[in-house]
Amino acid sequence: MSEKPGFGLSLPAKAMLMARLAAKGKSALAPELGRPGNRKETSTWSELPLFRELETLRNTADRLGVVSPYFRVHDGNATGHTAIAGRPLINYASYDYLGLNGDPRIIAAATEAMGHYGTSASASRLVSGERQVHLELERGIADYYGVEDAVALVSGHATNVTVIGQIMAAGDLILHDELIHNSAMQGALLSGARRYAFRHNDPDSLETYLKTHRDQHKRALIAIEGHYSMDGDIPDLPRFIELARRYRCWLMVDEAHGLGVLGRNSGGIADHFGIAHDEVDIWMGTLSKTLVSCGGYIAGKKALVEYLKFSAPGFVYSVGMQPATAASALAALNIVRAEPERSARLRANSTRFLEGVKAARLNPGTSIGAAIVPVITGSSVKAAKLAEAMFLRGVNVQPIIYPGVPERSARLRFFLSAAHTEADIDTTLAILTEESGKL
């Protein structure tokens, strides 16, 4: 089985909660929880797994003087720039890759939908929550991918959980990249299928598992991402397609960070490689990043979509997507397709930043320079202190620290946007180089 069982808190969640607790000094939950021998305590929160580990992490952060960078409140629209506590900052902590958040056309579409449909679909779409704007969004997504159909759900995370959990079952086989998103792992656990994690972006590792296990199971699913949000690297999609076909597997690609980012025509990982989208069995993506809305989607064969619309619990038993949310995602998708210069500007910004990081002899890991560029410090304390130093100088970037990543992989993670200017990037590189040198 995978070495990443997925039980309890996720690693990023532990890291964020540790930082939150550190920022509050005492436990944010209850100061007396977890004290040995406190028999009169009626709550059992302190007995939950990992609570004492979180307390240890909080105390360690206090001793090291690590300031929490999490849960800072933004004053308004956070895109390539933001304001926190009245201070303007260059912002690298937003998934608004194409600078569309706050676009007047998108706001107008959302406002019109709200005026026409109200603020809620009010029920499951299967029962009485279906709205024309849902169908228009799904048609737009299917056309974007050049596939037969699509279905939109209210949550990106829930999309992976409910879809993988529904299409796979005990007796089946799921093989996923070891760095696949938590939502896919949770879906795999829910399904009851046998699960193995192959080495990151390593088709040979995948094939080893296929040779050993494929014939022992009924159906098989290979799950990868089109663009990995932690490292900014991409898989060898043609090779994964070839293995899926040879070993009779479905191939599922999580396109959350690839839509509008990769490819000359903004068409994602398939466009990047010049491959027809119908070579992939299941396209999954989110509406909250490039499309500056909220929700998730599945695109592929009509039979797959129809099956999910009548069976996936996260669709059948969930309220339909808010009409204004669907309308804003559709408006953003239309802009992405009509204005490819946004993707071109993002690529130029990303290349400029990646080359600057390398010129400063900092470590960007395996990033290809497509919107996501980490700067690996190799130390959680250094990452946290570097992020704080940059924040004080007007740059908002999040550190990713242990246990979110192994200690040797602690980093700052920069999300580039088409909304950044060349001056923003050059200023950031100068501050990054100077402050990194001090540490």
Buried (B, 14 or more C-beta within 10 A) or exposed (E): EBEBEBEEBBBBBBBBBBBBBBBEEEBEBEEEBBEEEEEEBEEEEBEBEBBEBBBEBBEBBEEEEBEBBBEBEBEEBBBBBBBBEEEEBBBBBBBBBBBBBBBEEBBEBBEBBBEEBEEBBBEBBBEEBBBEBBEEBBEBBBEBBEBBBBBBBBBBBBBBBBBBBBBBEEEBBBBBBBBBBBBBBBBBBBBBBBBBBBBBBBBEBBBBBBEEBBEEBEBBBBBBBBBBBBBBBBBEBBBBBBBBEEBEBBBBBBBBBBBBBBBEEBBBBBBBBEBEBBBBBBBBBBBBBBBBBBBBBBBBBEEBBEBBBEEBBBBBEBBBBBBBBBBBBBBBBBBBBEBBEBBEBBBBBBBBBBEBBEEBEBBBBEBBBBBBBBBBBEBBBBBBBBBBBBBEBEBBBBBBBBBBBEEEBBBBBBBBBBBBEEEBBEBBBEBBBEBBEEE
